[in-house]
């Protein structure tokens, strides 16, 4: 999101505000509003004092809770403002709470007139994106009702869908009127000489699929609860001191605490899993939540436990082409919004990921306390890899581009990301390189569970045989002799997509490469066309499809680099690991120790600081967990 916003987040609810605490109804790549379950529950929240927008004396600092700003009515040097407004805001589950404190600056009684323009457009997040898509919501209808002390906005569609936003003030507004852009609540406040007065506001968002609304009554109470929650998650510290790893890890843990969202386990148990990121992805994502949990596993194993249980509860059980569901397949994305509910987007439960299923098995082995309980789900996941996933029929884990969903279904899921050196997108069924590594690792790890936990050595031997065959064929079919580097993918005709890409580094982490090839790949990734000085680029510079501001064809992703770092550690490439870690930690320092989701592929020779990618999520879960993975790698783990 852009830098002109203040972000408040808790338990799957977030507010994106202006530095003065307002909401303008902005759409596009950086929307503002109060959001819950993919819906915008406040699209206007604009304060005026004495008929005009107040000046912002002190903007709220992003990351501070409560968000505290200082506002002032219009005035001049000779006629300064009669009073000052101190504003505090915070969110909790389904709630925005606000405290306005008016302080008189004069020795006589002062009368202030405050008005709040508020509205709820209930826009689905998929509507707000700047991608040109439009959705028919023909029978959707909004209504507004005046309540004692406030107003309620309601959105209904069909017989079964309704969402509400309730806004109340204490004291109650003395006037409520309609306006072209919403509803205006008004208060006349009398301030004694050099005295003060308070006004509190509370906006509640209720939507299908949402959990109970928090009962907090003030920003201070919400901030206290949030601070206690973060402290419980972040302490004890992973590493002591004030050096770069310690500071980056501390910030990463704090962000992971914020990004946890409610989920449900196989037996209905309440869970909190890492949501992928803000603004677009504050929900359970298979790949993102799995890799985040893997990075954090040595330090916060409860994330892995909750992620595994939530994904087991949503594992595919039937065939649904629209959603990509197949028996045993692990979900890619879970959405609770209106468009998902009515099937206008496939993402209510969308299974279009080739890698979530093997990564589920990798994490289950790493967090084997659940291995016995989730044996049936693990075997179903293996069956999917061998069957619908393509290992038996095609020899590889493959995906077919989805015209209604994702064209690419690996972590580089943007259109055109899986390409040849000339920039041409590969046609399906596509076998991406890193997914074969994940599959190899998953087969071996599940074999270990079968032998050590499930008491099934025959099943273990079968999986080990499949893994050995996969590894041998991978070296034969994916290796590009002229480039001395693995192909990005094989297309549906078996042709290697020969763009040189960072996915090769994931092969080190999974262990599918032999020692010699792994060493050559690891060193190649630290050469200047790949390594920007801050991080490894998704595509090596100098190739036809390379663009430093492309989402997946030249940008740098911290989590991608974290996987590579773990791979470098696995093969003992210590010098390369230290170089990469130093670049990523320097990047974190330049961002206040919070790594962004993605940054541009420019080097320090282009600009002395990392150049931001314009549509990056922040905070973002697997970027937040990247310092934890770096710490593990630097300590010799993988």
C-alpha positions, 0 to 999 in steps of 0.5 A: 500500500502507499505511504500516505496511509495509516494501517490498523489491524487485528483478528482479520479486521483492518482499517486503512486511514489517512494520516488524519484518521479519515476514509475517503472511499479510495479505490484501486491499488491502495484503497482505504476503508474499514475491511472485514471478510473481504468487504469494505464496511466503511467507505467514508469517515470524514470529520469536519469542524466548524464546517471545514476539514481540520488541518492535520497538526500531527499526523498519525504514525503508521504502526502506532496503536492507537493511531494518534493525530492532532487536528486543528480548525482553520485559523491564522497567526493572529487568530489561532484556532479556538480549540484543538482536536486530539484523535485516537483510533484503533481496531479490534475484531469487527470494530473501529473505535475512536476517541475525540478529545476537544481542548479549548485554547481560550479563557472563555466558553467555546462552542464547537460544531463537529460533523462526521460524514460516514458511509459503507459501500460494502464493496468486495475487495475484488471490485476495488482492484484496479484491474478493469473487471466489473461484477454484476450485483444486480439484486444487491440493495443498500439501505440506511436506518437511523438508530438511537445514537447513530446510524446503520448501513445494511447491504442485502443480496438474495435471501441469504446474504446480508452485511451491516455496519453500525456507527454510534457516538457517545454522546449521541449526535444531536442531528443526523442527516442524509448527504450525497456521499453518505450520512452526516452525524453532528454534535454541538460541543460546549467547551468551558474556558481552557476546558475539554470535552470528549466524544467516542465513536464505534463502528461495528462490521458484521458480515457472513462468515465473520466471528464475534465482534469485539466488546472493546469500548475505547482505543486505549482498551483495544491497544492494551489488548493488542499489545498483550496479544503481540507480547504473548506471541513475540516473547521470549525474543528469538535472538537478543541484542540490537543487531540487524538479525535481532531487530529484523526478527523482532519486527517480523514476529510483531507483524506475524502476530498482527496478521493472524486471522481466525480459522477453523480446524477439522473438529471445529476448533478455533484457530489463528493462522497467518493471513497472507498480507494487507490489503488484498490477502488477509485470509488463509492462503495455502502456499503463503501460510505454509511457507510462513509457518515453515520459516517460523517453525523453529521459533513459533511452532503453533503457527504450523500446528494451526496452519496444518489443521486449517488446511486439513479442514479445507482439503479437497474432497470432490471434483469442482472444475470452477474452483479447481477442487480435487480429492486430496488437493490442498486449498490455495485461497479461502475467501468469505466475501460476497463475490465468492459466496455467489460464485462470481469469483472462484476464490471462496475455496480455490484450489488452483495451486500446484505446490500447496499440497506437497508443501503441506506434506513437507510442513507435516513432517517438520511438525510431526506432532500432528502426523498421526492425527492427520495421516488420512489427510497426508495419504490423500495429499500423496494420492493427489500428487500421484493422480490428479497432480500428474506424477503418474500420468505426466511424470511431473507435478503439473497444472493447466492454466485456469481461464477463470482463475490463475493462469499460473499456479505456482508461487509466480502466479501472474500471467506471463511469469512462466516463460521462455527466454524470449518472453513467451508464456509456456502452454500447459500442462506446465511442470514448474521446476520448484514444484518438482523439488517440493514433490521430491521432498514431500515424497521422502518426508512422507516416507519417513512418516510412514516408516517412523509414525504410521508403521507402514514400511511398504508404503514408505518404500513405494514413495522412496522409489517414486522420489528416486525416479523423479530425481533422476528424470529431473536431472535429465529433462530440466537441466540446460547444458548450454546455460548450466542451469535448470529450466524454469519449467517444461511446457505441455510438449515437454520443451524446457522454458529456458528463462533463467529464474530464481526458482532454481534456488528452491531446488537447493532447499528441496534437495533434488539437485546433486551436490555439483549442480547445486553448488553451481546453481547457488553460485550462479544466483549470486552473480550480478545479473541475478543478485541486485545487491539487495536480493536475488531477482526473480529473473536474471537481468539482461533477458528479453522478459526482464523488467525490474518493476514486473511482479514476477519477471525481474522484481525481488521477493524476500520470501523467495530469497529466504527459500534460497538462503535455506537451500544455500545452507543445506549445501554448505554454500556459506559465503553465498549465504552470508552475501545474500543475508547481508543484502536482505538485512540491509533491505530490512533496515532501509524499511524500518526493519519490516521487509516488504512483500516485493521490491524492484529489481534495481541495484545500489548502482541505480539508486542508493536505497532499495526501490519499492515495488509500487503495489507491494503488500506490507505487512506481508506474512512470508516477508515478515517470516523471512528474517526467521528463515535467515536466522535458521540458515545462518545457524546452519539449519535448512 
